[in-house]
Amino acid sequence: HVQLVESGGGSVQAGGSLTLSCTVSGGIKRHNCLAWFRESPGKAREGVADIGSDGDTYYSDSVKGRALISKDTAKNILYLTMTNLQPDDAAIYYCATGRYHSGSWYKPPFSQYDNWGQGTQVTVS
């Protein structure tokens, strides 16, 4: 069983930036994909960004141009940096590991993602 722990959430003003971290126990290399998702009241969980083992990145339309997903394989940490944050970005952000990448990675059922973190909350004022 793989354990993921998110950190870095908090409150930021509109237009501000934030970097989230996800520590993956057991190492990153064993996973084909790593991704960030978010969920807020009244909205279904949605994909934010995904990165493959080869470094290919994917972003949802809502954050493209404002988000950067990256990883430090040596430290086993996945990152998500977001800029120009808006109230609609407020949510609980989750990181996850994936067995493979699919074209519909950003929407349910997310069946290829086999491990999830507990989430970290981001608020925007």
mmCIF file of the C-alpha atoms, coordinates in Angstrom:
data_MODEL
# 
_entry.id   MODEL 
# 
loop_
_atom_site.group_PDB 
_atom_site.id 
_atom_site.type_symbol 
_atom_site.label_atom_id 
_atom_site.label_alt_id 
_atom_site.label_comp_id 
_atom_site.label_asym_id 
_atom_site.label_entity_id 
_atom_site.label_seq_id 
_atom_site.pdbx_PDB_ins_code 
_atom_site.Cartn_x 
_atom_site.Cartn_y 
_atom_site.Cartn_z 
_atom_site.occupancy 
_atom_site.B_iso_or_equiv 
_atom_site.pdbx_formal_charge 
_atom_site.auth_seq_id 
_atom_site.auth_comp_id 
_atom_site.auth_asym_id 
_atom_site.auth_atom_id 
_atom_site.pdbx_PDB_model_num 
ATOM 1   C CA . HIS A 1 1   ? 0.000   0.000  0.000   1.00 0.00 ? 1   HIS A CA 1 
ATOM 2   C CA . VAL A 1 2   ? 1.291   3.418  -1.027  1.00 0.00 ? 2   VAL A CA 1 
ATOM 3   C CA . GLN A 1 3   ? 0.766   6.424  1.203   1.00 0.00 ? 3   GLN A CA 1 
ATOM 4   C CA . LEU A 1 4   ? 0.490   9.987  -0.113  1.00 0.00 ? 4   LEU A CA 1 
ATOM 5   C CA . VAL A 1 5   ? 0.485   13.083 2.071   1.00 0.00 ? 5   VAL A CA 1 
ATOM 6   C CA . GLU A 1 6   ? -0.368  16.548 0.744   1.00 0.00 ? 6   GLU A CA 1 
ATOM 7   C CA . SER A 1 7   ? 0.806   19.782 2.306   1.00 0.00 ? 7   SER A CA 1 
ATOM 8   C CA . GLY A 1 8   ? 1.074   23.467 1.497   1.00 0.00 ? 8   GLY A CA 1 
ATOM 9   C CA . GLY A 1 9   ? -2.597  24.389 1.462   1.00 0.00 ? 9   GLY A CA 1 
ATOM 10  C CA . GLY A 1 10  ? -3.799  27.610 3.006   1.00 0.00 ? 10  GLY A CA 1 
ATOM 11  C CA . SER A 1 11  ? -5.494  30.926 2.404   1.00 0.00 ? 11  SER A CA 1 
ATOM 12  C CA . VAL A 1 12  ? -4.328  33.250 -0.348  1.00 0.00 ? 12  VAL A CA 1 
ATOM 13  C CA . GLN A 1 13  ? -5.660  36.472 -1.782  1.00 0.00 ? 13  GLN A CA 1 
ATOM 14  C CA . ALA A 1 14  ? -7.100  36.577 -5.278  1.00 0.00 ? 14  ALA A CA 1 
ATOM 15  C CA . GLY A 1 15  ? -4.287  36.884 -7.777  1.00 0.00 ? 15  GLY A CA 1 
ATOM 16  C CA . GLY A 1 16  ? -1.821  35.199 -5.474  1.00 0.00 ? 16  GLY A CA 1 
ATOM 17  C CA . SER A 1 17  ? 0.205   32.025 -5.882  1.00 0.00 ? 17  SER A CA 1 
ATOM 18  C CA . LEU A 1 18  ? 0.581   28.798 -3.971  1.00 0.00 ? 18  LEU A CA 1 
ATOM 19  C CA . THR A 1 19  ? 2.665   25.637 -4.193  1.00 0.00 ? 19  THR A CA 1 
ATOM 20  C CA . LEU A 1 20  ? 1.319   22.312 -2.951  1.00 0.00 ? 20  LEU A CA 1 
ATOM 21  C CA . SER A 1 21  ? 3.463   19.297 -2.168  1.00 0.00 ? 21  SER A CA 1 
ATOM 22  C CA . CYS A 1 22  ? 2.705   15.586 -2.116  1.00 0.00 ? 22  CYS A CA 1 
ATOM 23  C CA . THR A 1 23  ? 5.105   13.145 -0.510  1.00 0.00 ? 23  THR A CA 1 
ATOM 24  C CA . VAL A 1 24  ? 4.831   9.657  -1.976  1.00 0.00 ? 24  VAL A CA 1 
ATOM 25  C CA . SER A 1 25  ? 6.001   6.884  0.325   1.00 0.00 ? 25  SER A CA 1 
ATOM 26  C CA . GLY A 1 26  ? 7.728   4.016  -1.409  1.00 0.00 ? 26  GLY A CA 1 
ATOM 27  C CA . GLY A 1 27  ? 9.050   6.173  -4.226  1.00 0.00 ? 27  GLY A CA 1 
ATOM 28  C CA . ILE A 1 28  ? 7.747   7.850  -7.369  1.00 0.00 ? 28  ILE A CA 1 
ATOM 29  C CA . LYS A 1 29  ? 9.465   5.691  -9.989  1.00 0.00 ? 29  LYS A CA 1 
ATOM 30  C CA . ARG A 1 30  ? 7.129   2.743  -9.423  1.00 0.00 ? 30  ARG A CA 1 
ATOM 31  C CA . HIS A 1 31  ? 4.131   4.760  -10.701 1.00 0.00 ? 31  HIS A CA 1 
ATOM 32  C CA . ASN A 1 32  ? 3.364   5.559  -14.336 1.00 0.00 ? 32  ASN A CA 1 
ATOM 33  C CA . CYS A 1 33  ? 1.385   8.720  -13.581 1.00 0.00 ? 33  CYS A CA 1 
ATOM 34  C CA . LEU A 1 34  ? 1.004   11.273 -10.808 1.00 0.00 ? 34  LEU A CA 1 
ATOM 35  C CA . ALA A 1 35  ? -1.851  13.737 -10.686 1.00 0.00 ? 35  ALA A CA 1 
ATOM 36  C CA . TRP A 1 36  ? -3.615  16.484 -8.774  1.00 0.00 ? 36  TRP A CA 1 
ATOM 37  C CA . PHE A 1 37  ? -7.388  16.684 -8.369  1.00 0.00 ? 37  PHE A CA 1 
ATOM 38  C CA . ARG A 1 38  ? -9.673  19.080 -6.553  1.00 0.00 ? 38  ARG A CA 1 
ATOM 39  C CA . GLU A 1 39  ? -13.124 19.023 -5.037  1.00 0.00 ? 39  GLU A CA 1 
ATOM 40  C CA . SER A 1 40  ? -15.304 21.831 -3.691  1.00 0.00 ? 40  SER A CA 1 
ATOM 41  C CA . PRO A 1 41  ? -18.849 21.932 -2.267  1.00 0.00 ? 41  PRO A CA 1 
ATOM 42  C CA . GLY A 1 42  ? -21.430 21.586 -5.011  1.00 0.00 ? 42  GLY A CA 1 
ATOM 43  C CA . LYS A 1 43  ? -18.935 20.362 -7.581  1.00 0.00 ? 43  LYS A CA 1 
ATOM 44  C CA . ALA A 1 44  ? -17.696 16.912 -8.492  1.00 0.00 ? 44  ALA A CA 1 
ATOM 45  C CA . ARG A 1 45  ? -14.074 15.974 -8.135  1.00 0.00 ? 45  ARG A CA 1 
ATOM 46  C CA . GLU A 1 46  ? -12.115 17.079 -11.190 1.00 0.00 ? 46  GLU A CA 1 
ATOM 47  C CA . GLY A 1 47  ? -8.636  16.620 -12.522 1.00 0.00 ? 47  GLY A CA 1 
ATOM 48  C CA . VAL A 1 48  ? -6.241  19.558 -12.358 1.00 0.00 ? 48  VAL A CA 1 
ATOM 49  C CA . ALA A 1 49  ? -2.937  18.285 -13.703 1.00 0.00 ? 49  ALA A CA 1 
ATOM 50  C CA . ASP A 1 50  ? -1.228  15.012 -14.544 1.00 0.00 ? 50  ASP A CA 1 
ATOM 51  C CA . ILE A 1 51  ? 2.386   14.065 -15.192 1.00 0.00 ? 51  ILE A CA 1 
ATOM 52  C CA . GLY A 1 52  ? 3.677   10.811 -16.635 1.00 0.00 ? 52  GLY A CA 1 
ATOM 53  C CA . SER A 1 53  ? 6.820   8.925  -15.776 1.00 0.00 ? 53  SER A CA 1 
ATOM 54  C CA . ASP A 1 54  ? 8.429   10.337 -18.920 1.00 0.00 ? 54  ASP A CA 1 
ATOM 55  C CA . GLY A 1 55  ? 7.613   13.907 -17.882 1.00 0.00 ? 55  GLY A CA 1 
ATOM 56  C CA . ASP A 1 56  ? 4.646   14.535 -20.199 1.00 0.00 ? 56  ASP A CA 1 
ATOM 57  C CA . THR A 1 57  ? 2.185   16.917 -18.569 1.00 0.00 ? 57  THR A CA 1 
ATOM 58  C CA . TYR A 1 58  ? -1.538  17.485 -18.949 1.00 0.00 ? 58  TYR A CA 1 
ATOM 59  C CA . TYR A 1 59  ? -3.746  20.249 -17.575 1.00 0.00 ? 59  TYR A CA 1 
ATOM 60  C CA . SER A 1 60  ? -7.446  20.901 -17.323 1.00 0.00 ? 60  SER A CA 1 
ATOM 61  C CA . ASP A 1 61  ? -8.746  23.815 -19.372 1.00 0.00 ? 61  ASP A CA 1 
ATOM 62  C CA . SER A 1 62  ? -9.673  25.719 -16.224 1.00 0.00 ? 62  SER A CA 1 
ATOM 63  C CA . VAL A 1 63  ? -6.070  25.932 -14.970 1.00 0.00 ? 63  VAL A CA 1 
ATOM 64  C CA . LYS A 1 64  ? -4.011  25.722 -18.143 1.00 0.00 ? 64  LYS A CA 1 
ATOM 65  C CA . GLY A 1 65  ? -1.549  28.598 -18.205 1.00 0.00 ? 65  GLY A CA 1 
ATOM 66  C CA . ARG A 1 66  ? -1.846  29.122 -14.454 1.00 0.00 ? 66  ARG A CA 1 
ATOM 67  C CA . ALA A 1 67  ? -0.643  25.774 -13.135 1.00 0.00 ? 67  ALA A CA 1 
ATOM 68  C CA . LEU A 1 68  ? 2.587   23.811 -13.271 1.00 0.00 ? 68  LEU A CA 1 
ATOM 69  C CA . ILE A 1 69  ? 2.911   20.197 -12.193 1.00 0.00 ? 69  ILE A CA 1 
ATOM 70  C CA . SER A 1 70  ? 6.383   18.896 -11.448 1.00 0.00 ? 70  SER A CA 1 
ATOM 71  C CA . LYS A 1 71  ? 8.131   16.187 -9.485  1.00 0.00 ? 71  LYS A CA 1 
ATOM 72  C CA . ASP A 1 72  ? 11.378  15.578 -7.677  1.00 0.00 ? 72  ASP A CA 1 
ATOM 73  C CA . THR A 1 73  ? 12.006  11.884 -8.166  1.00 0.00 ? 73  THR A CA 1 
ATOM 74  C CA . ALA A 1 74  ? 15.014  11.803 -5.836  1.00 0.00 ? 74  ALA A CA 1 
ATOM 75  C CA . LYS A 1 75  ? 12.960  13.290 -2.993  1.00 0.00 ? 75  LYS A CA 1 
ATOM 76  C CA . ASN A 1 76  ? 9.730   11.452 -3.934  1.00 0.00 ? 76  ASN A CA 1 
ATOM 77  C CA . ILE A 1 77  ? 7.730   14.670 -3.967  1.00 0.00 ? 77  ILE A CA 1 
ATOM 78  C CA . LEU A 1 78  ? 5.060   15.809 -6.411  1.00 0.00 ? 78  LEU A CA 1 
ATOM 79  C CA . TYR A 1 79  ? 4.381   19.543 -6.709  1.00 0.00 ? 79  TYR A CA 1 
ATOM 80  C CA . LEU A 1 80  ? 1.603   21.744 -8.002  1.00 0.00 ? 80  LEU A CA 1 
ATOM 81  C CA . THR A 1 81  ? 2.239   25.459 -8.377  1.00 0.00 ? 81  THR A CA 1 
ATOM 82  C CA . MET A 1 82  ? -0.720  27.675 -9.188  1.00 0.00 ? 82  MET A CA 1 
ATOM 83  C CA . THR A 1 83  ? -0.680  31.372 -9.988  1.00 0.00 ? 83  THR A CA 1 
ATOM 84  C CA . ASN A 1 84  ? -3.317  34.064 -10.331 1.00 0.00 ? 84  ASN A CA 1 
ATOM 85  C CA . LEU A 1 85  ? -5.605  32.132 -8.019  1.00 0.00 ? 85  LEU A CA 1 
ATOM 86  C CA . GLN A 1 86  ? -9.293  32.979 -8.163  1.00 0.00 ? 86  GLN A CA 1 
ATOM 87  C CA . PRO A 1 87  ? -12.235 32.174 -5.866  1.00 0.00 ? 87  PRO A CA 1 
ATOM 88  C CA . ASP A 1 88  ? -13.250 29.330 -8.196  1.00 0.00 ? 88  ASP A CA 1 
ATOM 89  C CA . ASP A 1 89  ? -9.914  27.669 -7.431  1.00 0.00 ? 89  ASP A CA 1 
ATOM 90  C CA . ALA A 1 90  ? -10.855 27.237 -3.773  1.00 0.00 ? 90  ALA A CA 1 
ATOM 91  C CA . ALA A 1 91  ? -11.155 23.528 -3.053  1.00 0.00 ? 91  ALA A CA 1 
ATOM 92  C CA . ILE A 1 92  ? -9.604  20.563 -1.338  1.00 0.00 ? 92  ILE A CA 1 
ATOM 93  C CA . TYR A 1 93  ? -6.707  19.406 -3.471  1.00 0.00 ? 93  TYR A CA 1 
ATOM 94  C CA . TYR A 1 94  ? -5.756  15.739 -3.659  1.00 0.00 ? 94  TYR A CA 1 
ATOM 95  C CA . CYS A 1 95  ? -2.760  14.000 -5.158  1.00 0.00 ? 95  CYS A CA 1 
ATOM 96  C CA . ALA A 1 96  ? -2.938  10.514 -6.616  1.00 0.00 ? 96  ALA A CA 1 
ATOM 97  C CA . THR A 1 97  ? -0.856  7.845  -8.319  1.00 0.00 ? 97  THR A CA 1 
ATOM 98  C CA . GLY A 1 98  ? -1.982  6.272  -11.574 1.00 0.00 ? 98  GLY A CA 1 
ATOM 99  C CA . ARG A 1 99  ? -1.366  2.973  -13.298 1.00 0.00 ? 99  ARG A CA 1 
ATOM 100 C CA . TYR A 1 100 ? -1.677  4.488  -16.771 1.00 0.00 ? 100 TYR A CA 1 
ATOM 101 C CA . HIS A 1 101 ? -2.725  7.659  -18.556 1.00 0.00 ? 101 HIS A CA 1 
ATOM 102 C CA . SER A 1 102 ? -5.999  8.014  -20.432 1.00 0.00 ? 102 SER A CA 1 
ATOM 103 C CA . GLY A 1 103 ? -7.459  10.808 -22.524 1.00 0.00 ? 103 GLY A CA 1 
ATOM 104 C CA . SER A 1 104 ? -10.268 11.284 -20.022 1.00 0.00 ? 104 SER A CA 1 
ATOM 105 C CA . TRP A 1 105 ? -8.012  11.372 -16.960 1.00 0.00 ? 105 TRP A CA 1 
ATOM 106 C CA . TYR A 1 106 ? -9.577  14.608 -15.716 1.00 0.00 ? 106 TYR A CA 1 
ATOM 107 C CA . LYS A 1 107 ? -13.090 13.271 -15.115 1.00 0.00 ? 107 LYS A CA 1 
ATOM 108 C CA . PRO A 1 108 ? -14.718 10.338 -13.302 1.00 0.00 ? 108 PRO A CA 1 
ATOM 109 C CA . PRO A 1 109 ? -14.398 7.466  -12.658 1.00 0.00 ? 109 PRO A CA 1 
ATOM 110 C CA . PHE A 1 110 ? -10.606 7.957  -12.198 1.00 0.00 ? 110 PHE A CA 1 
ATOM 111 C CA . SER A 1 111 ? -10.280 4.178  -12.087 1.00 0.00 ? 111 SER A CA 1 
ATOM 112 C CA . GLN A 1 112 ? -6.636  4.204  -13.172 1.00 0.00 ? 112 GLN A CA 1 
ATOM 113 C CA . TYR A 1 113 ? -5.654  6.137  -10.025 1.00 0.00 ? 113 TYR A CA 1 
ATOM 114 C CA . ASP A 1 114 ? -5.024  3.573  -7.332  1.00 0.00 ? 114 ASP A CA 1 
ATOM 115 C CA . ASN A 1 115 ? -3.739  5.650  -4.413  1.00 0.00 ? 115 ASN A CA 1 
ATOM 116 C CA . TRP A 1 116 ? -4.993  8.952  -3.010  1.00 0.00 ? 116 TRP A CA 1 
ATOM 117 C CA . GLY A 1 117 ? -3.876  11.416 -0.381  1.00 0.00 ? 117 GLY A CA 1 
ATOM 118 C CA . GLN A 1 118 ? -6.073  12.887 2.332   1.00 0.00 ? 118 GLN A CA 1 
ATOM 119 C CA . GLY A 1 119 ? -6.240  16.311 0.711   1.00 0.00 ? 119 GLY A CA 1 
ATOM 120 C CA . THR A 1 120 ? -5.144  19.831 1.586   1.00 0.00 ? 120 THR A CA 1 
ATOM 121 C CA . GLN A 1 121 ? -7.506  22.795 1.575   1.00 0.00 ? 121 GLN A CA 1 
ATOM 122 C CA . VAL A 1 122 ? -6.976  25.931 -0.467  1.00 0.00 ? 122 VAL A CA 1 
ATOM 123 C CA . THR A 1 123 ? -9.082  29.031 0.128   1.00 0.00 ? 123 THR A CA 1 
ATOM 124 C CA . VAL A 1 124 ? -9.034  32.222 -1.923  1.00 0.00 ? 124 VAL A CA 1 
ATOM 125 C CA . SER A 1 125 ? -10.258 35.583 -0.667  1.00 0.00 ? 125 SER A CA 1 
# 
